[in-house]
Amino acid sequence: MASTAAAARYVGQSVKRLEDPRLVTGHGRYVDDIMLPGMLHVAFGRSDLARATITHLDTSAAEALDGVHAVFTGVDLNSYNDSLRASLHPPESPAPPANMLADGDVRFVGDPYVMVVAESRYIAEDALDLVEAEFEPLDPVVDYETAAESDNHVHPELGGNLAHDLPVPNPAQQEAFESAAHIITETWHQHRQTNVPMETRGIVASWQPHAGVMEVWASTQSPHEMQLVGARVLGIGEHKMVVHFGDVGGGFGQKMFLGREDMAVLVAAKLLAAPLKWIEDRRENLLASNHARIEQMTVSMAVDEDGNFLAADLDQLEDDGAYPLGGPATPGAMATMLYPGPYRMGPVSWRARTVYTNTCGRGAYRGPWQMESVAREQMIDRVAREIGMDPLELRRRNVLKPDDLPYQVSTGLFFETTISPDQTLEQAAEMIGYDDFRAEQAKAREQGRYLGLGMALYIEPTSMGMGPLGTESAMLRVEVDGHVNVFMGTGSHGQSLETTIAQLVADELGVRPEDVTLHQGHGSGYGFGTGGSRSAVIAGSAARAAASGVRDKVVAIAAHLMEASADDLEVADGVISVKGTPAASMTMAQVAATAYQNSDALPPGTEAGLEHTARYKAPPSTHSNACHICTCELDPDTGKVTLLRYVVSEDCGVLINPMVVDGQIAGGVVQGIGGVLYEHCVYDESGNPLASTFLDYLVPTAAEVPDLETGHVVVPSDTPGGHKGTGEGGAIGAPPAVFNAVADALAPFGVYPNRQPLDPNAVLGLIASASD
């Protein structure tokens, strides 16, 4: 039987976000909106020292305070959990001690060592002031560049500070170096940043002793990760760990895994048999949630006389902090593997290492492997200057073109035929008016003005189809009134899934988007959640498959009831009709009423009801690509950098909702701009954080961001619908584009930066160094 649906009507359209009326009118339901009878509140006491032994801890005065129900230390809680590592991390891998609360010693400023449960957060905070704690300060390990060689160990249990070391030599790389006309070497440094979601972390946990069930509301990107790991900690079955997923005010990777505080709240809720709430304050978020981007990569590139890339040698080093979120596996391995990017790079040797320090732990941050683009694109501009070639021309000579595809990268990656880096490069150059800008730049320099242009070209691995990341399910049910409910394990924290999933289902099933409701983070649809630019391909394909299964049944039932051939039917706007005869029709609601309430009228052998569950398994990776170009003006007297224009040419396959895609790109670009010019989690030599408020940790506002101009190249992927992921791309391309623009503006001074941030002090320092 052929199954017939209307041609795509909603996919590709900028449908208004279905979630907006709820969110912009203040009717969203975030974790702090959850109120339960008898709910108690949690506050954590945190270390003010980067490294110290706890010599005395007396909680009796805090326990005696009116309104305090309990005070917990590591002695009370840590035995409940043998590992805080998330399900992605193999149990046999080495990791720091899995302490919910510091026990014996504290290992970074912000390390929680005591937990108070009280009738209000205010009482809990007051009780923390009554805890008597004495510490013997120890020398901390703060400099990650020297941590591996230090005899002072962050975690003495592990015998050293080297958390991960993966060398992958390639003999062909050395051979290529021997014949190269040019070998250029530079070490590129990124600096410590953090995710700063609008909503900080938070959890409500309620233990039901009569049923042995833990009920949880959490600000999370992965409710099933919360279910899986939480159940292991509590020693209960996953079916007894019920996780509710509400609105989430951003995550950017910070909420992929459970934190130590989440675990402590779960255990305490079970011990007290009372509902507990913990909402992280902003200072806690800046000090103790997770940090990222603390890394460097030393790159040597071999180039021939004509500017063709021959080979590269890479050495990546990353700071894991004290307790890396999700375990000590390194994004650096991905960064080095991805380094060749959208170019014919030749053989590559690489080494990726991470080290422990007495600082806040590393965690995922939008595009966690983006050092590959930062180092590569900054290196390409450096190579261009060294060999006297225009950076756009150098990229044109080496970029992958259709004739090169499919392409096997020497690091083991494989790029399919559906990428288009050469097209996005040319579109972006046309959008910015490349030649006109270079002419304007030359005139400006004659006038004593310093303009710069930077670009970045990259390939983004999205929708990785491996392990728990590789699959997602959807259960779709048409109700008796014709409304469509979709139940999925994934959930949005800013990706507009309530709209885009509705668009996909609407086209596949033949209804309107407003007739579709997505129930996110639902227990019936196991999946990893939202992250890794996976929703469009993996979650979208699962929803599409579920809708297709229901559509086939709808058409079969309608054909039977109308005594027509299924091949002659079409479905649009919730109406099933005979092609060319609109009067011969019935509504989705009528079909549903028959399926549920008059099963005797169904075709022989047809099961009652209108619902279908589908699971989609993604290919190993689906690649999107883009080119970013940024222009700026630099004031040599103040060091201020003003961004003038910012253009992006993006290929994320078939766009489900262009407005949503452009919003995702813009959000990532702003984070990238912030990372290069403003944001910096600074520690002093004693491991004291110097940026614990937004007075010190600066984030860009609308005033610092130019209007973003976005163009699209559409090369469909081989996945259902032809989509590709795009959620992280803006944050991958923006840092090197902005960096290169500033470096270009500095070129007349004869200096070349190799580290971020490029704030006014850094810019003035570079200019001053030119005269030394």
N, C-alpha and C positions, 0 to 999 in steps of 0.2 A: 504494500500500500504506500503510495506517495503521500508525504506529509507536506502541507502547503502553508506558507506564512507570507504575509505581506513583505514587500521589499523593505530594506532598511529605511526607516523614517526618522528615528531618534538618534541612533549612533551617528556621530559626526556633527551633531547639533549642540550649540551652547545652551542646553536646557538649564533653566534656573534651578539652583540647588534646592532640593526638596527639604533638606534639613534646616535651611536658613530661617524660616518663620519661627521654628522652635528655639533656635539658638540666639537669634538677634533680639528676641522679645524677652529673653531671660527665663525661658522655660526649659532650658537644658537641664539634665540631671547628672551632675558630676558627683564624685565620691564624697565630697564634703557636704553635699545636699542630703546624704543618707542619714536618717535619724531613726534609731531603734529604741524601744522601751528599755530603760535601765542601762543605756549605753555609757561606757566609761571612756576616758580619754588618756592618750599615751604621750609622754614626752621622754626624750633621751638625753642623758648626760653625756657630753662628748669631751674628748681630750683637748686640752689647750697646748699640749706638747707633741712634737713630731715623733718622739721616741722616749719612752720612760717605763720604768717598772712600777707597778702599783704596789706600794709598800703598806698601805693602810686603807681600808674601805669600810666605813660604818654607816649603815643606812637606817639605824634605829630612830633617829630624830625625824627623818623623812617619813618613816612608816607611822610615826605617832601623830603626824599632822592630820587635823580633821579633814575628812574628804578623800584621803589617800586610801586606796584599797589594797595596793601591793607595790612592792619595790623589788625588782629582779636584777640580779647580776649574772655574770657569765657562769658562775657556779650553778645557778638555778636552771639555765636554759641550754647551755651548749651541748649537753649530753643528748639532747633530742635530735641532733642533726650531725651526721657524719660528713656531709658534704653540702656545700652551698652551690656547687657547680650545676649549671643548668643542663637540660637534657641534651643539648648539642655537644657537651663536653664529655669525652670518654672517661669512665670511672677510673681507669688505670693511669690516667695522666697525672703528673705531679701538680699540686696546687697548694696554695697557702692553707694554713690551718683553718678549718671551717667553723669559726667562732661567730655566733650571732652578736655577742657582746665580748669586748676585749676581756681577757682573763689572764692575769699575770703581768702583761705589759700592754701598752698602747703603741700603735705603729704608724699613726699619722694624725695631724690635727683634724679633729672631727670624728675620730674613732669612737664609736659609742661603747661605753663601759657600764652604764647603769640605765635602767628603764623604770619609770614611775607610771603607775596606773591610778588615775584619780577621777573624781566626779566632774572635773572640768580641766581643760588645758591649762588654765591659769593656776589652779591648785597644783597640778602636776609640775609646772615650772617652778612654783614656789618651793615645792618639796625638793626639787633638785638642788636648790640653794642650801638645803639642810643636810645634804649628803656630805659626810666627812671623807675626803679622799686625799691621800698623800702620795706623791710620786717621786721617784728618784730619776732625774733626767739622765738620758743616755745620748751618746752621739748619734744623730740620724744620718741616713744615707739620702742625700737630696739630689746630687748631680748624677743624672742617669748616664752621662757620657763616661764616667769613671766607675760606675757601680759594679760592673762585671768583675773588675780587678780588685775591688775592695775586700779586705778581710773582715770588715764590719758587715754583718749579714742582717738584712731586714727580717728574714724568717730563719732563725738559726736551725729550725727543724729541717730545712731543705739543703743546708750545707753550702749555700752560695746565693748570689743575687741574679745569676743567669736563669731566666725563666724559660727561655725557648731559644734554640739555635738550630737553624736549618740552612746548611751550605749546599748549593747546587752548582758545582763547577761545570763548565762546558769547554772542552779542549779546543773546539773550533773557534771560540771567542779569542783565545790567545793567538792562534794562527792569523786571524783577521787583523789583530792589533799590530802584528809584525810587519804587515804590508801596508798599513794605513798612512796616508799623507798627513793626517792630523789626528792627534789624540788629545782631547780636552777633558780635564778633570775638575770637578767642583763638588763640594759638600753643601747640600741644601737642607736648611733647618726649618721645621715648623715649630710652633709654640703651643703651649697648653691652653686649651679652650674647653668650654662646656656647652651643653645643649640648651640650657635655659628655656625649657618649655613654659608656656604661659601658666599652665597648671603644674604645680610641683607633684612629687610622688604622694600617694596616699592609699590607705587601705582601711576597710571596715571588716572585721571578722567576728562571726557569731557562732559559737559552738552550741549544738543541740544535743545534750547528753542522752536524752531519751532515744534518739535515733542514731547517735554516733555520727552526726553529719556536721561538717564545717561549712557554713555559708559565708561567702566572701563577696564584697564589692571592692573593686580596685581600679585605680588609674593605671591601666596596663595596655601594652600593644599585643599581648599574647595571652588571652585568658586560659588557653589550654596548657601553656607553659606553667601558669600559676596553678592550675589544677594538678598537673603531673608532679611538679616539684613539691608543692604544698602537701600533697597526699603522702609523698615519701617522707617528708619531715615529720608529719603527724603520725605516721604509721597506720594510715587508714587506706581503704580502697579509693581509687580515683572516682568511683561512682558516688562516694560519700563526700567528695570535695566539690561543692556546688559554687561556681564562680559566675557572678552577674557582671555583665559588661554594659556600662552606661556611656555617657558622653565622656570623651577624653580630650583634655586641652593641650594636645601636642605631646610628642615623645621624642622624635628624631633619633630613636635608638636607645634612649635612656630607660625606657620602660619595657624593653624586650625580656629582661630577666628579673627574677626576684632578688631584691636586695636583702642585706642582713636584717634590716629593720622589719621588712615584711615578714621574714621568718619568725622573728622574735614576737611580733604581734600575734601571729597564728598560734604559736605555742602558748603564749600567755592567755589568749582567749580560751584555749582548751583547758588550761589549768584552773582558770577562774570561773569557767562556765558562764561567762558574761560577754556581751558584745563590746568590742573595743574599736576605737577609731584613732588612727594616727594620720595627721596631715603634716607633711614636711613644710617648714617655713623656708623663706627664700635664702636665708643665710645657710641653713642646713643644705639646701640644694646646691649652692655654690661651693660649699666646703666638702661635702661628703657623698653626693650622689654618684657622679662619675666625671672624669675629665677625659680629654681625648686630644689627638693631634701632636702629642709630645714625641717628636721623632726627627730623625735625620737620615738622609740617604746620600752616600758618596757615590757619584756617578762618573765613570770614565766612558767616553764615547769615541769610537773610531770613525773617521770620515775620509772619503777619498777626495781627490782634487776637485771633482765636480760637485761636491756636497752630498754625495750619496752616503747614507748611513751604512756602516759595515758591521758593527758589533758594539756591545756595551757590557760593562762590568759594574755590578751594583753591590753596595753594602748598606743594608738597612738596619737601623737601631731604633728601638721604641721603648718608651717608659711605660711599664705596666702599673706603676704605683704600688701600693701595699696589697690591695685586694681587688684585682681586676674583675670587673663584672662579667660573668659568663666564663671565667677561667682564664688561664694564662696563654691560650692560643693567640697567635699574632695575626692581625690584619696585615702586618708587614710582609708575610709570605704572599698574600694576594697582591700587595702593592708591587712587589718585585716581579711576580709572574705576569702582571698586567702591564708592566712598564713599556713593552714595545708598542702597545696601543694601536692607533690607526695607521701605523707606518711599516714599511719594509725595513726592519731593524737589523736583520742578521742574527747571528748567534749571540746569546746572552748568558753570562755567568752571574749568579746572585747568591747572596747570603742574607738571611733575615733573622734578627735577634730581638728579644725583649728582655728587660731587666726589671727587678723589683727595686723600688725606692720607698722611703717613708713619706709618701705623698698620697693624695686621693687616688683611688684605683682607676685604671683605664676602663672605658666602656665604649660601646658602639656610638658613633655620631654620624649622622647622615652621610653616606658614602665613606664608610670607615677605612677603605683602602685607597682613598683619593690621593695619597702621597705619590702614587704612580704618575698621575697627571701633573701634580705640583712639580715633582722633580723633572719629569720628562719635558714638559712644555717650557719650564724655565731654562732647562738645559739647552733646548733647541734654540731659544733666543740667544743664549750665551754662545753657542757654537756659531750661529749666524754672524754675531759680532766678531768672533775670533777669525773667521775665514773671509769676512767682508762680503757677506751675502744678505740680501733682504730676507727677513724671517718668514714672510709669506711665500717667497720663491723657494726657500729651503723646504718648507712644508709641502709645497706643490711637487717638488721633485721626489719626495719620499712617501707621500700619502698613498694608502691602498686605493686602487682603482678597480672597477668592475672586472677587468681582465685578470686581476690578481686573485679573485675570489672563486671558490672558497679558499681560505688561507690558514695554513698550519703555522702557528707561532712557535719559535724555538723553545719557549718556556713551557710548552705543552698545551696551550690554549688553542682553540679552533674557532675561526670566525666564518659564519655562514655567508651565503651570497646575498643576504638581505640587509647588509649594512651599506652606508652611503657617506663615508667621511669626506670623500672628495667633493661631493655635491654640497654638503653643509659648509665646507670650507669656502667654496666659491660663492654660495648664497650670502654668507655672513660678510665676506669681503665686499660684495656688491652693496649690501645693506648699509655698511659703514661708509662707503665711498672711499675705498682704501687709497687710491692714487691721489684723489683730491685732498685727503687728510695729510698725506705726506708732503704735498706742496704747501698746504697751510702751515704745517709744522715747521718747515724750513723758513718760511717768512717770519713766523713767530719767534724763532730763535734769533733771527737777525735783530728783532725788536727787544730782545732780553726776556722773552716769555718762554716757558718750558712746558711744552705739550708732549704727551706720550701716548703710545698705542700699544696695547698688549692683546695677544690672542691665545686661545687654548683650544685644542682639538682633542677629542677623547672618544673612546668606546666604553659604554657602561654595561657591565654584565647584569642582567636583570632576571628575575623569575628563576632562580637557580633550582633546577629539578633534582635535588639530591637530599637524601636523609629526610628529616621531618619537614624541611623547607619545600620539598618537591611536590606536595600534593595538597589539595583542598577539596572539601565537599560542600554540596548545597542540597538542601531539601526544599522543594517548592510545592506549595499546596494552593490550589484554587478553592476558595471558600464558597459556601452555598450562594452568597450574594455576588459572586464573580470577582471579588477582590483577591489579589494574589499576595501570599505571604512567602517570603524566602528566608530560610533559616541557615545561617552560616557561622562557622567558628571564627572567621576573620572579623575584623572590626575597624572602623575608621578612627583616626585621631587627627583628622584634618584632610583626608584624601577624598572626601565627598563620595564615599561608597554608597550611601543611601540614594544618591542620584545616579551614579554611573552604572551600578548594578541594575537599578530600575530601568535604565535606558537599554541595556543589553537584553534583559528579560522582556521588556516591552516589544522590542523588535522580533525576538525569537518566538514569543508566544502570541503576538498580535493584539496587544493591549496598549494602554497609555501608561507612561511612567508614573503618573499620579495614582494609578490603580495597583501599584506594586509597593509593598513595604518590606524593607530588609530588616530582619531581626539579627543583630550583630552579636558575635561572641557567644553564640548559642551552643549549648552542650551537645545538641544532636548532630552538629557538623564539625567533627574534629579537624583541626588545622593549626598551623603554627602561628597564625596571626598576621599582622601587617608589618612589613619591613622588607628591606632588600628589593624594593621596587617590584613586588611580586603580585600586587592585587589585580591589575588589569589582565594579565595573562592567566594566572593560576586561579584566583577567585572568580574572575570574570568568565573563564572557560567552564568552571564548574557550574556557575549559575546558568550559563547558556545551555549546557548539556541537560541540566534539570528541566529547564523551560522547554527544550526540544522534546524530551520524553513526555511531558504533559501535553504539549501541542499535538503530538501524534495521537494521543488518546482523545483529545478534544475533537480533532478532525474525524476520527473514526466514529465517535458517538454521534456527532452532528450528521455525518453522512448517513448513518443508519436511521436516525430519526427523520431526516428530510428525504430519505430514499433517493440519495444522490451519490454520485461517485466522489470519493475523496479527492481524486485528481481535479475535480471541477470546483472545489471549494477554496476560498481564500479567507484569511483571518486578519482583521484590522480593527483597532479601537474597541476590542472586546466583542466584535460581531463576526459571526461565521456566516458567510453568504456564498451563493452560487455565482460564479464568475459571469458577469453580464446580466445577472438577474438579481439585483439588490433586494427585491421584495421577498425572494426565497431565502430567508435568513433566520437565525436565532442567536440570542446573546450568549456570552460566556456564562452568565448567571443561570440561564435556562439549561445549558448543558450541565453545569455543576449541580443544579437542583435534581436533574435526572440521575446523575452519577451517585449522589448521596441519598436521595429520598425515593427514588423509583428504580431501583437496580434491576427489576424485572424487565424494564424497557431497554436495557443496555444490549449491545450486540452480544451474541452467544460467546461465552468464554471470557467476557470482559469483567475485570474485577471492579467492584464498586469503588467510588471515590475518585478524586482528581489530584494525585500527588505523585511525585517522583523524586528519588534521591540519586544524585550523580556525583562521582568523584573524578577529578582531573589530575593526571600525572604529567608534569611539565617535562620538556626536554632538558638536557643538562644546563643549558643557559640560552637565553634569548637576548640579543645585544641591540641596544639602541646606541645612537651616537649624536654628537652635536659639536658645534663650533661657537665659542664665545669670543667677542671682540669688544674691548673697552678702550675708551679714550679718557685722558685726564689732563689736568693742568696742575703744575707744582709751583708753589710759592717758595722761592729759595730763602726768603727772609724769615718766614714763620715755620716752614716745613709742612704746611698744610697741603693735602692732596684733595683736589676737587674733581670728582668724576663728571665727565661731560656727557658722554653717550655710552650706552651699553646695548649691544645687539646679540641675539642668540638665534642660531639656525639649528633646529632640533629635528631629528628623525626618530620618532617613537612609534613608527608604524601607523596603523589606522587609528585616528584620534576618536575616542569615545565621546568626549566632551571637550572641545577646544578651550573653552573658558577655564575649565578645571585644569587642563594641562598647562596653560599659560600661568595659572596661579601656582601650580607646583614648581614650575621653573623659576618664577619670581621669588618664591619663598626661599628656595635653595640659593639663588644668586645673592639675596640679601644676607644670608648667613655667611656666604663666602666673602662678600665685601667686609662684613664685620670681622671675620677672622683675620684678614690681611691688615686692615687699617685701624681696628678698634679693640677687639676682644683679646684679653690676655689674663689668664689665671697665674699670677706671679707668686712665687715663693722666695723668701730670703734664704740665706745660707743655713739658717737653723731650722728650716722646714716650716716657717710660719707663713701662712697665706696672707697676701697683701691685697687681695681683691675678694672681699666677702660681702660686698653690697654692690648695688648698681651705681653707686658713686665712684667705685673703683673699677668694677668690671663693666666697661662701656659696650653698649650694643647700638647698632645704627638705628636711627629713626627715619621717617619719610624724608626729612630734610637732607639726609646724607646720601640718599639713593636717587640716581637719575631715573627718568622714565625708561622702562625696559621695552625694547622693540624685539618682537619675536617673529621669526619666520619658520616655516615647516617644510621639510622634505618628507614625502610619504612613500616609503618602501615597505609594503606589508611584510610582516614576519610569516613564518611557516606555521604559526600556531592558529587555533580557531579564531576567526575574526581579524587576524593579521596584526594584532596589537603587540606593543613592546612596553616595558616598564619605563617610567620617567621620573619617579619620585625623588631620586637622589642626584640627578644629573646637574641641577643648578649649583649644588654645593660642591660638585667635583670640578666643574669647569671654571667657576668664578675665581677661586684663589689664584691660580696661575695667570689668568687673564689680567686681573687687577695688578698682581705683582709685576708682570711683564710691562704693563703700562707705566708704572712708577719707575721701573728700571730704565725704560726707554726715555722717560722725561729726565732722568739723571745722567743720561749718556754724555751730554756736553761737559759734565764735570769730571769725566774720566773715571767714574766709580761704578761698581756693579754690586748691588746687594746680593747676599746669599741667605738671608734669614728674615723671618717675619717676627713681630708685626712691623709694618712700615708706618708707624705713627710719627707725629711731627718731630719728636726727639730723635728717633732713629734716622729720619730723613736729614735733619740738621747735622747729625753726627757724621753721616756719609759725606755730606757736602764739605764739612770741616776737614774730614780726612783727606780730601782731594788737595788741600793746600798744605798738608803736613810734609 
